[in-house]
Amino acid sequence: MTRPSRFLDRSTPPHLATLILIAGLSALAMSIFLPSLPGMAEWFGVSYATMQQSVPLYLGLSAALQVVIGPLADRYGRRRVLLVSLSVFLLATVGTLLAPDATTFLICRMLQAVVASGMVLSRAIVRDITSDAQAASMIGYVTMGMSLAPMIGPVIGGWLDELAGWQANFALLLLMGGAITLLVWADLGETSPPRGGSILAQIREYPQLLTSPRFWGYALSAAFNSGCFFAYLGGAPFVGDHIYHLAPGEVGALFALSAVGYGCGNFVAGRWSVRVGMNRMILMGCGITTAGLALQTLLTLAGLSGPAVFFGFSLAMGFGNGIAMPNANAGILSVRPSLAGSASGLGGAIMIGGGAALSSLAGALLGPGSTELPLVLLMLASSVGSMLAIAYVFRRARQLGIAT
């Protein structure tokens, strides 16, 4: 007797590949066009600083949306919220392709941020269908798509820009978004039955999270750890184009180094998180990132920097991020398992909101005549913050007698 297919069975959880693609699309939209920023500024007749705001504006609205996406998904279910979000994303992507000026483009670009629901809900769905011990491991594989995409995205984006112009990046997002929307409709069974009560009632449960020191420890560790990468996203295109005079395709290819590092880190997280423990894995990942950035800072101060050093050290940053982030996200969700959707949304808002601020600051620090040093120092400071945050989690765990 043949086993019936789970595909189109709305009563079953989605395949792991579906969750990876949902998370990957959310993250790919964040970064695929980065190598095109200088050319887009010229196309629309605005400064690089103006066009660079498409990064922090997107991240800022993404952070704001994540505050409400979690409660919406807890109230109405994961499936419905995802399908509505993806539909809005497709309309906004069409808008970016048809935008006649930079202002219209930036508005449509901000609306694309609704796809952040994929980041939030892919993690919440994992928590819906797995135990605490397995969550960090499975999130490691899901967030491989979520975080490899913004690292691989510029590689694809740089190639597409040289082949067909910056519009090709958004055309690809439109095609992928349409395909993934159909996949979600066909494969994503509801994993969290809708709860009663209003959205405001859901949001009123946030104090249970916001008053938890452990939640803040995990959330800030994730925010500062990923903040290194968001600052890198905001500043690396400028460094590559204006300081090292690299072509968009070359900048995109160099972004792949952080992707390789992150993929290796995710593999380590997936294999060892259950055995080693999520807190120790977070500390290990943050320590690797901080050590790499500290060495990069010393080389830059010594005048030994260049494209190989600046982009090469993103390998260590990606590796550390790949180990720490899945475990930090699992920690966020473990504080109040009954509020997994809200915890994922609020934790994501803190992480992405901090990333938006750091990305904008990176753009402000880099201008005519500047070197890469301000960006490297900003990334190092963010990584040190992640170390302090996870150290606080260890301290609280000892005080409460919780095993680490």
Buried (B, 14 or more C-beta within 10 A) or exposed (E): EEEEEEEEEEEBBBBEEBBBBBBBBBBBBBBBBBBBBBBBBEBBEBEBEBBBBBBBBBBBBBBBBBBBBBBBBBBBBBBBBBBBBBEBBBBBBBBBBEBEEBEBBBBBBBBBBBBBBBBBBBBBBBBBBBEEEBBBBBBBBBBBBBBBBBBBBBBBBBBBBBEEBBBBBBBBBBEBBBEBBEBBBEBBBBBBEBBEEEEEEBBEBBEBBEEBBBBBBBBBBBBBBBBBBBBBBBBBBBBBBBBBEBBBBBBBBBBBBBBBBBBBBBBBBBEBBBEBBBBBBBBBBBBBBBEBBBBBBEBBEEEEBBBEBBBBBBBBBBBBBBBBBBBBBBBBBBBBEEBBBBBBBBBBBBBBBBBBBBBBBBBBBBEEEBEBEBBBBBBBBBBBBBBEBBBBBBEBBEEEEEEE
